[in-house]
Amino acid sequence: MTWTFRRLCVTGFAVALLTPASSSGQVEIRARAATVTIGGRLHVQAITSSAGAPSPDVLLRRARVSVGIEVTDFFEARLQPDFADDGEVALQDGYLSLNFDPAFEVAVGQMKRPSEIFGTHSSTQLSVIERDGHVPGAGDCTGVGGVCTLSQFTQELGHSGRDIGLWIAGSRGGFSYTAAVTNGPGMNVRDENHAKSYSGRGTWALASELEIGGFIGLHDYPGVNGETEYGAAYGVDLDWGDWYDGFHLLAAVVGGDNWMALDALGGAAQFLTGQVIATYQIPVGSDRWTSVEPLARISWADPDTDTPGDDAWLFTPGLMLYVSGRNRIGANLDVYAPERGDTELSLKVQAYLYF
């Protein structure tokens, strides 16, 4: 990334901090023929582990500036650099969108793949501090490494997270959809094998606080004979409740090809995983805190359904204290219990600034 772009990002960050906020909580400025909206997030994390990893540790987990650019209602763009990667600037979002109709929008650039519910929701919304619940120093899940959890599979197998490509999306009534054709290797990486990955997601709002969804993904990868093969994943999920009032439940089941591991016949192993996150937000009426939110996560994963004794569980009790909106401080205790190996713990505390 050039120094000029770095300076532009830093300048935008300074403007966001120093300019009075609008009623929506973000800053709007005029830039030539466009309206620019600036926001961002800063997540500071303290983490420790029982697995012999260096601990305790304090890190900048995310430090992002979000820049929305609207030329017209039809032509928009978004940029989101992240400054938290060991002093390097990494682009998270960078795309142009054409809004033909609420039922048909087209975007090109880099953004999140359509995937399961935990991958599509923002880190500023989720009450678990780490989607994959990683425990530093623990876990060696077959194929995908780390701990065996739902998000570890979808991330490492290339079905969630950001990628470069073309998206179409829209909504009509209670139905929404997103479909994407992407390079496959992930964010800020050019296509490596001249094949594309494909993914799609649909959701149906059954009631005001009840939504079901499903996704399918085909990720391209080099096979043992050097030819391009595709690893499939599929899943269904449920979103029940409200983010900031009372009970909220997120649940998903995902299965498919663990293309990073081979079965006894030399083909991709089959994985299966499920996860539930339940929260309950309670208003407290304090001058400093608006609400308190106890939470619990249960995640189970089997990296190879034909191999007995290799599955694992993750349990996460936690608590969030909300200052205002998505600004909060929280703690998670991730307890990883593989069928083979020792149970290990990781305590994470994170402060969230959202503007």
HELIX and SHEET records of a PDB file:
HELIX    1   1 TRP A    3  LEU A   18  1                                  16    
HELIX    2   2 ILE A  117  THR A  120  1                                   4    
HELIX    3   3 LEU A  150  GLU A  156  1                                   7    
SHEET    1   A17 VAL A  27  ALA A  31  0                                        
SHEET    2   A17 ALA A  34  SER A  49 -1                                        
SHEET    3   A17 ASP A  57  GLU A  70 -1                                        
SHEET    4   A17 PHE A  75  ASP A  85 -1                                        
SHEET    5   A17 GLU A  88  ASP A 101 -1                                        
SHEET    6   A17 PHE A 104  LYS A 112 -1                                        
SHEET    7   A17 ARG A 162  ARG A 172 -1                                        
SHEET    8   A17 PHE A 175  THR A 182 -1                                        
SHEET    9   A17 SER A 197  ALA A 207 -1                                        
SHEET   10   A17 LEU A 210  PRO A 222 -1                                        
SHEET   11   A17 THR A 228  ASP A 242 -1                                        
SHEET   12   A17 ASP A 245  LEU A 262 -1                                        
SHEET   13   A17 ALA A 268  PRO A 283 -1                                        
SHEET   14   A17 SER A 291  ASP A 302 -1                                        
SHEET   15   A17 ALA A 312  SER A 324 -1                                        
SHEET   16   A17 ASN A 327  PRO A 338 -1                                        
SHEET   17   A17 GLU A 344  TYR A 354 -1                                        
END                                                                             
